[in-house]
Amino acid sequence: MRDDPREIRARFNSVCAETGRAINKGDNCIYYPKGKKVFHIDSKQAEEYRGYMFDLHALDCDY
């Protein structure tokens, strides 16, 4: 649980690890604790995260 990726609200300004887009303080973003990386909410990685969460919760599939 602690190392699972999650959607957070940025606590400070940062840069998306995938796209290089700015993530401003207060913006929603996806945080991966293991790699200490954040991804812009519009990045491909964020889309994959949302798909995984849909599968996990709506379809009850954990792969």
PDB file of N, H, CA, C and O in Angstrom:
ATOM      1  N   MET A   1       0.819  -1.194   0.000  1.00  0.00           N
ATOM      2  CA  MET A   1       0.000   0.000   0.000  1.00  0.00           C
ATOM      3  C   MET A   1       0.864   1.260   0.000  1.00  0.00           C
ATOM      4  O   MET A   1       0.589   2.205  -0.739  1.00  0.00           O
ATOM      5  N   ARG A   2       1.874   1.272   0.801  1.00  0.00           N
ATOM      6  H   ARG A   2       2.098   0.505   1.401  1.00  0.00           H
ATOM      7  CA  ARG A   2       2.694   2.467   0.919  1.00  0.00           C
ATOM      8  C   ARG A   2       3.421   2.790  -0.378  1.00  0.00           C
ATOM      9  O   ARG A   2       3.601   3.962  -0.711  1.00  0.00           O
ATOM     10  N   ASP A   3       3.842   1.760  -1.115  1.00  0.00           N
ATOM     11  H   ASP A   3       3.696   0.809  -0.845  1.00  0.00           H
ATOM     12  CA  ASP A   3       4.590   1.965  -2.347  1.00  0.00           C
ATOM     13  C   ASP A   3       3.709   1.941  -3.598  1.00  0.00           C
ATOM     14  O   ASP A   3       4.224   2.027  -4.713  1.00  0.00           O
ATOM     15  N   ASP A   4       2.407   1.828  -3.428  1.00  0.00           N
ATOM     16  H   ASP A   4       1.989   1.758  -2.523  1.00  0.00           H
ATOM     17  CA  ASP A   4       1.490   1.811  -4.564  1.00  0.00           C
ATOM     18  C   ASP A   4       1.348   3.212  -5.153  1.00  0.00           C
ATOM     19  O   ASP A   4       1.320   4.194  -4.411  1.00  0.00           O
ATOM     20  N   PRO A   5       1.260   3.314  -6.482  1.00  0.00           N
ATOM     21  CA  PRO A   5       1.048   4.620  -7.105  1.00  0.00           C
ATOM     22  C   PRO A   5      -0.323   5.159  -6.706  1.00  0.00           C
ATOM     23  O   PRO A   5      -1.244   4.397  -6.413  1.00  0.00           O
ATOM     24  N   ARG A   6      -0.440   6.479  -6.700  1.00  0.00           N
ATOM     25  H   ARG A   6       0.308   7.098  -6.937  1.00  0.00           H
ATOM     26  CA  ARG A   6      -1.711   7.097  -6.317  1.00  0.00           C
ATOM     27  C   ARG A   6      -1.827   8.491  -6.912  1.00  0.00           C
ATOM     28  O   ARG A   6      -0.835   9.123  -7.276  1.00  0.00           O
ATOM     29  N   GLU A   7      -3.058   8.945  -6.997  1.00  0.00           N
ATOM     30  H   GLU A   7      -3.863   8.431  -6.702  1.00  0.00           H
ATOM     31  CA  GLU A   7      -3.302  10.300  -7.470  1.00  0.00           C
ATOM     32  C   GLU A   7      -3.236  11.234  -6.267  1.00  0.00           C
ATOM     33  O   GLU A   7      -3.874  10.995  -5.241  1.00  0.00           O
ATOM     34  N   ILE A   8      -2.462  12.289  -6.411  1.00  0.00           N
ATOM     35  H   ILE A   8      -1.944  12.483  -7.244  1.00  0.00           H
ATOM     36  CA  ILE A   8      -2.299  13.248  -5.319  1.00  0.00           C
ATOM     37  C   ILE A   8      -2.450  14.670  -5.851  1.00  0.00           C
ATOM     38  O   ILE A   8      -2.504  14.895  -7.060  1.00  0.00           O
ATOM     39  N   ARG A   9      -2.515  15.601  -4.943  1.00  0.00           N
ATOM     40  H   ARG A   9      -2.472  15.418  -3.961  1.00  0.00           H
ATOM     41  CA  ARG A   9      -2.452  17.013  -5.275  1.00  0.00           C
ATOM     42  C   ARG A   9      -1.022  17.457  -4.966  1.00  0.00           C
ATOM     43  O   ARG A   9      -0.543  17.281  -3.846  1.00  0.00           O
ATOM     44  N   ALA A  10      -0.350  18.026  -5.949  1.00  0.00           N
ATOM     45  H   ALA A  10      -0.739  18.169  -6.859  1.00  0.00           H
ATOM     46  CA  ALA A  10       1.065  18.392  -5.801  1.00  0.00           C
ATOM     47  C   ALA A  10       1.249  19.373  -4.644  1.00  0.00           C
ATOM     48  O   ALA A  10       0.490  20.331  -4.499  1.00  0.00           O
ATOM     49  N   ARG A  11       2.255  19.121  -3.834  1.00  0.00           N
ATOM     50  H   ARG A  11       2.872  18.343  -3.952  1.00  0.00           H
ATOM     51  CA  ARG A  11       2.547  19.998  -2.696  1.00  0.00           C
ATOM     52  C   ARG A  11       3.548  21.088  -3.047  1.00  0.00           C
ATOM     53  O   ARG A  11       3.724  22.049  -2.299  1.00  0.00           O
ATOM     54  N   PHE A  12       4.205  20.925  -4.202  1.00  0.00           N
ATOM     55  H   PHE A  12       4.062  20.144  -4.809  1.00  0.00           H
ATOM     56  CA  PHE A  12       5.146  21.946  -4.673  1.00  0.00           C
ATOM     57  C   PHE A  12       5.266  21.823  -6.184  1.00  0.00           C
ATOM     58  O   PHE A  12       4.819  20.834  -6.764  1.00  0.00           O
ATOM     59  N   ASN A  13       5.857  22.803  -6.815  1.00  0.00           N
ATOM     60  H   ASN A  13       6.221  23.607  -6.344  1.00  0.00           H
ATOM     61  CA  ASN A  13       6.041  22.794  -8.261  1.00  0.00           C
ATOM     62  C   ASN A  13       7.030  21.700  -8.646  1.00  0.00           C
ATOM     63  O   ASN A  13       8.045  21.506  -7.977  1.00  0.00           O
ATOM     64  N   SER A  14       6.727  20.987  -9.726  1.00  0.00           N
ATOM     65  H   SER A  14       5.902  21.144 -10.269  1.00  0.00           H
ATOM     66  CA  SER A  14       7.613  19.933 -10.209  1.00  0.00           C
ATOM     67  C   SER A  14       7.425  19.771 -11.714  1.00  0.00           C
ATOM     68  O   SER A  14       6.726  20.554 -12.357  1.00  0.00           O
ATOM     69  N   VAL A  15       8.066  18.730 -12.264  1.00  0.00           N
ATOM     70  H   VAL A  15       8.634  18.094 -11.742  1.00  0.00           H
ATOM     71  CA  VAL A  15       8.031  18.472 -13.703  1.00  0.00           C
ATOM     72  C   VAL A  15       7.652  17.014 -13.927  1.00  0.00           C
ATOM     73  O   VAL A  15       8.124  16.135 -13.206  1.00  0.00           O
ATOM     74  N   CYS A  16       6.805  16.750 -14.917  1.00  0.00           N
ATOM     75  H   CYS A  16       6.422  17.465 -15.502  1.00  0.00           H
ATOM     76  CA  CYS A  16       6.388  15.391 -15.252  1.00  0.00           C
ATOM     77  C   CYS A  16       7.595  14.581 -15.701  1.00  0.00           C
ATOM     78  O   CYS A  16       8.388  15.037 -16.524  1.00  0.00           O
ATOM     79  N   ALA A  17       7.728  13.373 -15.156  1.00  0.00           N
ATOM     80  H   ALA A  17       7.083  13.003 -14.487  1.00  0.00           H
ATOM     81  CA  ALA A  17       8.854  12.504 -15.500  1.00  0.00           C
ATOM     82  C   ALA A  17       8.768  11.991 -16.933  1.00  0.00           C
ATOM     83  O   ALA A  17       9.783  11.596 -17.506  1.00  0.00           O
ATOM     84  N   GLU A  18       7.583  11.991 -17.515  1.00  0.00           N
ATOM     85  H   GLU A  18       6.758  12.312 -17.050  1.00  0.00           H
ATOM     86  CA  GLU A  18       7.407  11.474 -18.873  1.00  0.00           C
ATOM     87  C   GLU A  18       7.441  12.573 -19.925  1.00  0.00           C
ATOM     88  O   GLU A  18       8.175  12.474 -20.908  1.00  0.00           O
ATOM     89  N   THR A  19       6.650  13.616 -19.719  1.00  0.00           N
ATOM     90  H   THR A  19       6.054  13.696 -18.920  1.00  0.00           H
ATOM     91  CA  THR A  19       6.460  14.631 -20.758  1.00  0.00           C
ATOM     92  C   THR A  19       7.294  15.888 -20.567  1.00  0.00           C
ATOM     93  O   THR A  19       7.517  16.633 -21.520  1.00  0.00           O
ATOM     94  N   GLY A  20       7.753  16.130 -19.355  1.00  0.00           N
ATOM     95  H   GLY A  20       7.572  15.524 -18.581  1.00  0.00           H
ATOM     96  CA  GLY A  20       8.493  17.353 -19.077  1.00  0.00           C
ATOM     97  C   GLY A  20       7.592  18.556 -18.827  1.00  0.00           C
ATOM     98  O   GLY A  20       8.079  19.673 -18.650  1.00  0.00           O
ATOM     99  N   ARG A  21       6.275  18.331 -18.814  1.00  0.00           N
ATOM    100  H   ARG A  21       5.880  17.424 -18.958  1.00  0.00           H
ATOM    101  CA  ARG A  21       5.335  19.426 -18.564  1.00  0.00           C
ATOM    102  C   ARG A  21       5.396  19.842 -17.096  1.00  0.00           C
ATOM    103  O   ARG A  21       5.687  19.038 -16.211  1.00  0.00           O
ATOM    104  N   ALA A  22       5.116  21.105 -16.871  1.00  0.00           N
ATOM    105  H   ALA A  22       4.879  21.759 -17.590  1.00  0.00           H
ATOM    106  CA  ALA A  22       5.123  21.634 -15.509  1.00  0.00           C
ATOM    107  C   ALA A  22       3.923  21.107 -14.725  1.00  0.00           C
ATOM    108  O   ALA A  22       2.813  21.008 -15.247  1.00  0.00           O
ATOM    109  N   ILE A  23       4.170  20.777 -13.477  1.00  0.00           N
ATOM    110  H   ILE A  23       5.072  20.858 -13.053  1.00  0.00           H
ATOM    111  CA  ILE A  23       3.112  20.423 -12.530  1.00  0.00           C
ATOM    112  C   ILE A  23       3.196  21.468 -11.428  1.00  0.00           C
ATOM    113  O   ILE A  23       4.171  21.521 -10.679  1.00  0.00           O
ATOM    114  N   ASN A  24       2.171  22.291 -11.339  1.00  0.00           N
ATOM    115  H   ASN A  24       1.378  22.247 -11.948  1.00  0.00           H
ATOM    116  CA  ASN A  24       2.164  23.385 -10.368  1.00  0.00           C
ATOM    117  C   ASN A  24       1.610  22.918  -9.034  1.00  0.00           C
ATOM    118  O   ASN A  24       0.852  21.951  -8.967  1.00  0.00           O
ATOM    119  N   LYS A  25       1.991  23.605  -7.989  1.00  0.00           N
ATOM    120  H   LYS A  25       2.607  24.390  -8.043  1.00  0.00           H
ATOM    121  CA  LYS A  25       1.497  23.315  -6.651  1.00  0.00           C
ATOM    122  C   LYS A  25      -0.029  23.355  -6.683  1.00  0.00           C
ATOM    123  O   LYS A  25      -0.622  24.322  -7.161  1.00  0.00           O
ATOM    124  N   GLY A  26      -0.660  22.297  -6.170  1.00  0.00           N
ATOM    125  H   GLY A  26      -0.178  21.511  -5.781  1.00  0.00           H
ATOM    126  CA  GLY A  26      -2.116  22.218  -6.134  1.00  0.00           C
ATOM    127  C   GLY A  26      -2.730  21.456  -7.292  1.00  0.00           C
ATOM    128  O   GLY A  26      -3.913  21.119  -7.240  1.00  0.00           O
ATOM    129  N   ASP A  27      -1.951  21.170  -8.355  1.00  0.00           N
ATOM    130  H   ASP A  27      -0.990  21.444  -8.398  1.00  0.00           H
ATOM    131  CA  ASP A  27      -2.455  20.394  -9.486  1.00  0.00           C
ATOM    132  C   ASP A  27      -2.558  18.915  -9.110  1.00  0.00           C
ATOM    133  O   ASP A  27      -1.778  18.418  -8.298  1.00  0.00           O
ATOM    134  N   ASN A  28      -3.518  18.225  -9.700  1.00  0.00           N
ATOM    135  H   ASN A  28      -4.152  18.628 -10.359  1.00  0.00           H
ATOM    136  CA  ASN A  28      -3.590  16.777  -9.539  1.00  0.00           C
ATOM    137  C   ASN A  28      -2.497  16.146 -10.383  1.00  0.00           C
ATOM    138  O   ASN A  28      -2.190  16.621 -11.477  1.00  0.00           O
ATOM    139  N   CYS A  29      -1.914  15.077  -9.870  1.00  0.00           N
ATOM    140  H   CYS A  29      -2.163  14.691  -8.981  1.00  0.00           H
ATOM    141  CA  CYS A  29      -0.874  14.348 -10.595  1.00  0.00           C
ATOM    142  C   CYS A  29      -0.840  12.922 -10.071  1.00  0.00           C
ATOM    143  O   CYS A  29      -1.460  12.607  -9.055  1.00  0.00           O
ATOM    144  N   ILE A  30      -0.111  12.064 -10.772  1.00  0.00           N
ATOM    145  H   ILE A  30       0.393  12.320 -11.597  1.00  0.00           H
ATOM    146  CA  ILE A  30       0.051  10.677 -10.350  1.00  0.00           C
ATOM    147  C   ILE A  30       1.445  10.536  -9.758  1.00  0.00           C
ATOM    148  O   ILE A  30       2.433  10.917 -10.385  1.00  0.00           O
ATOM    149  N   TYR A  31       1.523   9.988  -8.552  1.00  0.00           N
ATOM    150  H   TYR A  31       0.720   9.678  -8.043  1.00  0.00           H
ATOM    151  CA  TYR A  31       2.788   9.844  -7.837  1.00  0.00           C
ATOM    152  C   TYR A  31       3.137   8.371  -7.686  1.00  0.00           C
ATOM    153  O   TYR A  31       2.323   7.571  -7.226  1.00  0.00           O
ATOM    154  N   TYR A  32       4.352   8.024  -8.076  1.00  0.00           N
ATOM    155  H   TYR A  32       5.014   8.674  -8.450  1.00  0.00           H
ATOM    156  CA  TYR A  32       4.882   6.671  -7.919  1.00  0.00           C
ATOM    157  C   TYR A  32       5.979   6.721  -6.844  1.00  0.00           C
ATOM    158  O   TYR A  32       7.103   7.131  -7.131  1.00  0.00           O
ATOM    159  N   PRO A  33       5.659   6.307  -5.611  1.00  0.00           N
ATOM    160  CA  PRO A  33       6.607   6.406  -4.500  1.00  0.00           C
ATOM    161  C   PRO A  33       7.900   5.613  -4.686  1.00  0.00           C
ATOM    162  O   PRO A  33       8.961   6.066  -4.258  1.00  0.00           O
ATOM    163  N   LYS A  34       7.831   4.441  -5.316  1.00  0.00           N
ATOM    164  H   LYS A  34       6.969   4.073  -5.664  1.00  0.00           H
ATOM    165  CA  LYS A  34       9.045   3.630  -5.466  1.00  0.00           C
ATOM    166  C   LYS A  34      10.130   4.377  -6.221  1.00  0.00           C
ATOM    167  O   LYS A  34      11.292   4.359  -5.814  1.00  0.00           O
ATOM    168  N   GLY A  35       9.771   5.026  -7.302  1.00  0.00           N
ATOM    169  H   GLY A  35       8.827   5.041  -7.632  1.00  0.00           H
ATOM    170  CA  GLY A  35      10.743   5.764  -8.093  1.00  0.00           C
ATOM    171  C   GLY A  35      10.777   7.244  -7.766  1.00  0.00           C
ATOM    172  O   GLY A  35      11.574   7.999  -8.323  1.00  0.00           O
ATOM    173  N   LYS A  36       9.895   7.654  -6.847  1.00  0.00           N
ATOM    174  H   LYS A  36       9.248   7.041  -6.394  1.00  0.00           H
ATOM    175  CA  LYS A  36       9.751   9.065  -6.472  1.00  0.00           C
ATOM    176  C   LYS A  36       9.549   9.934  -7.715  1.00  0.00           C
ATOM    177  O   LYS A  36      10.196  10.968  -7.887  1.00  0.00           O
ATOM    178  N   LYS A  37       8.627   9.481  -8.581  1.00  0.00           N
ATOM    179  H   LYS A  37       8.101   8.642  -8.442  1.00  0.00           H
ATOM    180  CA  LYS A  37       8.336  10.200  -9.816  1.00  0.00           C
ATOM    181  C   LYS A  37       6.894  10.676  -9.807  1.00  0.00           C
ATOM    182  O   LYS A  37       6.010  10.025  -9.248  1.00  0.00           O
ATOM    183  N   VAL A  38       6.675  11.812 -10.430  1.00  0.00           N
ATOM    184  H   VAL A  38       7.392  12.341 -10.884  1.00  0.00           H
ATOM    185  CA  VAL A  38       5.323  12.333 -10.610  1.00  0.00           C
ATOM    186  C   VAL A  38       5.054  12.457 -12.099  1.00  0.00           C
ATOM    187  O   VAL A  38       5.957  12.719 -12.894  1.00  0.00           O
ATOM    188  N   PHE A  39       3.788  12.263 -12.459  1.00  0.00           N
ATOM    189  H   PHE A  39       3.055  12.051 -11.814  1.00  0.00           H
ATOM    190  CA  PHE A  39       3.374  12.323 -13.846  1.00  0.00           C
ATOM    191  C   PHE A  39       2.203  13.276 -13.988  1.00  0.00           C
ATOM    192  O   PHE A  39       1.280  13.266 -13.173  1.00  0.00           O
ATOM    193  N   HIS A  40       2.244  14.096 -15.023  1.00  0.00           N
ATOM    194  H   HIS A  40       2.993  14.104 -15.684  1.00  0.00           H
ATOM    195  CA  HIS A  40       1.167  15.039 -15.320  1.00  0.00           C
ATOM    196  C   HIS A  40      -0.111  14.249 -15.533  1.00  0.00           C
ATOM    197  O   HIS A  40      -0.070  13.129 -16.044  1.00  0.00           O
ATOM    198  N   ILE A  41      -1.235  14.813 -15.153  1.00  0.00           N
ATOM    199  H   ILE A  41      -1.268  15.722 -14.738  1.00  0.00           H
ATOM    200  CA  ILE A  41      -2.517  14.132 -15.226  1.00  0.00           C
ATOM    201  C   ILE A  41      -2.903  13.781 -16.666  1.00  0.00           C
ATOM    202  O   ILE A  41      -3.728  12.891 -16.877  1.00  0.00           O
ATOM    203  N   ASP A  42      -2.323  14.464 -17.661  1.00  0.00           N
ATOM    204  H   ASP A  42      -1.654  15.186 -17.490  1.00  0.00           H
ATOM    205  CA  ASP A  42      -2.614  14.203 -19.068  1.00  0.00           C
ATOM    206  C   ASP A  42      -1.567  13.315 -19.750  1.00  0.00           C
ATOM    207  O   ASP A  42      -1.603  13.155 -20.970  1.00  0.00           O
ATOM    208  N   SER A  43      -0.653  12.746 -18.997  1.00  0.00           N
ATOM    209  H   SER A  43      -0.624  12.876 -18.006  1.00  0.00           H
ATOM    210  CA  SER A  43       0.408  11.919 -19.587  1.00  0.00           C
ATOM    211  C   SER A  43      -0.099  10.505 -19.884  1.00  0.00           C
ATOM    212  O   SER A  43      -1.140  10.091 -19.375  1.00  0.00           O
ATOM    213  N   LYS A  44       0.634   9.786 -20.697  1.00  0.00           N
ATOM    214  H   LYS A  44       1.480  10.123 -21.110  1.00  0.00           H
ATOM    215  CA  LYS A  44       0.300   8.402 -21.030  1.00  0.00           C
ATOM    216  C   LYS A  44       0.359   7.523 -19.778  1.00  0.00           C
ATOM    217  O   LYS A  44      -0.480   6.638 -19.608  1.00  0.00           O
ATOM    218  N   GLN A  45       1.318   7.752 -18.919  1.00  0.00           N
ATOM    219  H   GLN A  45       1.999   8.471 -19.057  1.00  0.00           H
ATOM    220  CA  GLN A  45       1.444   6.969 -17.685  1.00  0.00           C
ATOM    221  C   GLN A  45       0.220   7.164 -16.793  1.00  0.00           C
ATOM    222  O   GLN A  45      -0.252   6.208 -16.177  1.00  0.00           O
ATOM    223  N   ALA A  46      -0.296   8.383 -16.718  1.00  0.00           N
ATOM    224  H   ALA A  46       0.088   9.159 -17.218  1.00  0.00           H
ATOM    225  CA  ALA A  46      -1.490   8.650 -15.920  1.00  0.00           C
ATOM    226  C   ALA A  46      -2.695   7.930 -16.515  1.00  0.00           C
ATOM    227  O   ALA A  46      -3.539   7.423 -15.775  1.00  0.00           O
ATOM    228  N   GLU A  47      -2.784   7.880 -17.845  1.00  0.00           N
ATOM    229  H   GLU A  47      -2.099   8.291 -18.446  1.00  0.00           H
ATOM    230  CA  GLU A  47      -3.872   7.164 -18.510  1.00  0.00           C
ATOM    231  C   GLU A  47      -3.805   5.676 -18.191  1.00  0.00           C
ATOM    232  O   GLU A  47      -4.831   5.048 -17.929  1.00  0.00           O
ATOM    233  N   GLU A  48      -2.599   5.110 -18.214  1.00  0.00           N
ATOM    234  H   GLU A  48      -1.766   5.620 -18.427  1.00  0.00           H
ATOM    235  CA  GLU A  48      -2.430   3.705 -17.868  1.00  0.00           C
ATOM    236  C   GLU A  48      -2.796   3.441 -16.410  1.00  0.00           C
ATOM    237  O   GLU A  48      -3.387   2.409 -16.091  1.00  0.00           O
ATOM    238  N   TYR A  49      -2.448   4.365 -15.534  1.00  0.00           N
ATOM    239  H   TYR A  49      -1.969   5.204 -15.793  1.00  0.00           H
ATOM    240  CA  TYR A  49      -2.793   4.243 -14.118  1.00  0.00           C
ATOM    241  C   TYR A  49      -4.314   4.224 -13.941  1.00  0.00           C
ATOM    242  O   TYR A  49      -4.845   3.384 -13.215  1.00  0.00           O
ATOM    243  N   ARG A  50      -5.011   5.146 -14.602  1.00  0.00           N
ATOM    244  H   ARG A  50      -4.579   5.829 -15.192  1.00  0.00           H
ATOM    245  CA  ARG A  50      -6.468   5.192 -14.493  1.00  0.00           C
ATOM    246  C   ARG A  50      -7.101   3.908 -15.042  1.00  0.00           C
ATOM    247  O   ARG A  50      -8.078   3.414 -14.478  1.00  0.00           O
ATOM    248  N   GLY A  51      -6.558   3.369 -16.128  1.00  0.00           N
ATOM    249  H   GLY A  51      -5.765   3.770 -16.586  1.00  0.00           H
ATOM    250  CA  GLY A  51      -7.054   2.106 -16.663  1.00  0.00           C
ATOM    251  C   GLY A  51      -6.856   0.965 -15.688  1.00  0.00           C
ATOM    252  O   GLY A  51      -7.744   0.131 -15.512  1.00  0.00           O
ATOM    253  N   TYR A  52      -5.700   0.925 -15.055  1.00  0.00           N
ATOM    254  H   TYR A  52      -4.978   1.603 -15.197  1.00  0.00           H
ATOM    255  CA  TYR A  52      -5.420  -0.103 -14.054  1.00  0.00           C
ATOM    256  C   TYR A  52      -6.381   0.017 -12.876  1.00  0.00           C
ATOM    257  O   TYR A  52      -6.904  -0.989 -12.396  1.00  0.00           O
ATOM    258  N   MET A  53      -6.615   1.233 -12.411  1.00  0.00           N
ATOM    259  H   MET A  53      -6.191   2.050 -12.800  1.00  0.00           H
ATOM    260  CA  MET A  53      -7.514   1.433 -11.278  1.00  0.00           C
ATOM    261  C   MET A  53      -8.941   1.035 -11.644  1.00  0.00           C
ATOM    262  O   MET A  53      -9.660   0.484 -10.810  1.00  0.00           O
ATOM    263  N   PHE A  54      -9.361   1.307 -12.882  1.00  0.00           N
ATOM    264  H   PHE A  54      -8.778   1.754 -13.560  1.00  0.00           H
ATOM    265  CA  PHE A  54     -10.684   0.886 -13.335  1.00  0.00           C
ATOM    266  C   PHE A  54     -10.786  -0.629 -13.302  1.00  0.00           C
ATOM    267  O   PHE A  54     -11.758  -1.181 -12.785  1.00  0.00           O
ATOM    268  N   ASP A  55      -9.782  -1.303 -13.854  1.00  0.00           N
ATOM    269  H   ASP A  55      -8.992  -0.855 -14.273  1.00  0.00           H
ATOM    270  CA  ASP A  55      -9.776  -2.762 -13.842  1.00  0.00           C
ATOM    271  C   ASP A  55      -9.822  -3.295 -12.412  1.00  0.00           C
ATOM    272  O   ASP A  55     -10.550  -4.242 -12.115  1.00  0.00           O
ATOM    273  N   LEU A  56      -9.058  -2.693 -11.553  1.00  0.00           N
ATOM    274  H   LEU A  56      -8.466  -1.923 -11.794  1.00  0.00           H
ATOM    275  CA  LEU A  56      -8.966  -3.160 -10.173  1.00  0.00           C
ATOM    276  C   LEU A  56     -10.276  -3.010  -9.417  1.00  0.00           C
ATOM    277  O   LEU A  56     -10.693  -3.928  -8.712  1.00  0.00           O
ATOM    278  N   HIS A  57     -10.930  -1.861  -9.557  1.00  0.00           N
ATOM    279  H   HIS A  57     -10.591  -1.114 -10.130  1.00  0.00           H
ATOM    280  CA  HIS A  57     -12.130  -1.583  -8.775  1.00  0.00           C
ATOM    281  C   HIS A  57     -13.427  -1.988  -9.468  1.00  0.00           C
ATOM    282  O   HIS A  57     -14.274  -2.636  -8.854  1.00  0.00           O
ATOM    283  N   ALA A  58     -13.593  -1.625 -10.712  1.00  0.00           N
ATOM    284  H   ALA A  58     -12.905  -1.098 -11.211  1.00  0.00           H
ATOM    285  CA  ALA A  58     -14.854  -1.893 -11.395  1.00  0.00           C
ATOM    286  C   ALA A  58     -14.967  -3.339 -11.863  1.00  0.00           C
ATOM    287  O   ALA A  58     -16.039  -3.938 -11.780  1.00  0.00           O
ATOM    288  N   LEU A  59     -13.878  -3.894 -12.349  1.00  0.00           N
ATOM    289  H   LEU A  59     -13.007  -3.407 -12.416  1.00  0.00           H
ATOM    290  CA  LEU A  59     -13.929  -5.244 -12.889  1.00  0.00           C
ATOM    291  C   LEU A  59     -13.403  -6.292 -11.897  1.00  0.00           C
ATOM    292  O   LEU A  59     -13.498  -7.495 -12.140  1.00  0.00           O
ATOM    293  N   ASP A  60     -12.858  -5.820 -10.794  1.00  0.00           N
ATOM    294  H   ASP A  60     -12.781  -4.843 -10.596  1.00  0.00           H
ATOM    295  CA  ASP A  60     -12.297  -6.691  -9.758  1.00  0.00           C
ATOM    296  C   ASP A  60     -11.217  -7.612 -10.332  1.00  0.00           C
ATOM    297  O   ASP A  60     -11.163  -8.799 -10.012  1.00  0.00           O
ATOM    298  N   CYS A  61     -10.356  -7.043 -11.189  1.00  0.00           N
ATOM    299  H   CYS A  61     -10.400  -6.079 -11.450  1.00  0.00           H
ATOM    300  CA  CYS A  61      -9.258  -7.800 -11.784  1.00  0.00           C
ATOM    301  C   CYS A  61      -7.936  -7.215 -11.305  1.00  0.00           C
ATOM    302  O   CYS A  61      -7.658  -6.038 -11.534  1.00  0.00           O
ATOM    303  N   ASP A  62      -7.141  -8.009 -10.659  1.00  0.00           N
ATOM    304  H   ASP A  62      -7.367  -8.965 -10.473  1.00  0.00           H
ATOM    305  CA  ASP A  62      -5.815  -7.560 -10.212  1.00  0.00           C
ATOM    306  C   ASP A  62      -4.764  -8.388 -10.940  1.00  0.00           C
ATOM    307  O   ASP A  62      -4.601  -9.576 -10.665  1.00  0.00           O
ATOM    308  N   TYR A  63      -4.052  -7.756 -11.869  1.00  0.00           N
ATOM    309  H   TYR A  63      -4.185  -6.790 -12.093  1.00  0.00           H
ATOM    310  CA  TYR A  63      -3.051  -8.484 -12.645  1.00  0.00           C
ATOM    311  C   TYR A  63      -1.680  -7.983 -12.393  1.00  0.00           C
ATOM    312  O   TYR A  63      -0.720  -8.493 -12.971  1.00  0.00           O
TER     313      TYR A  63
END
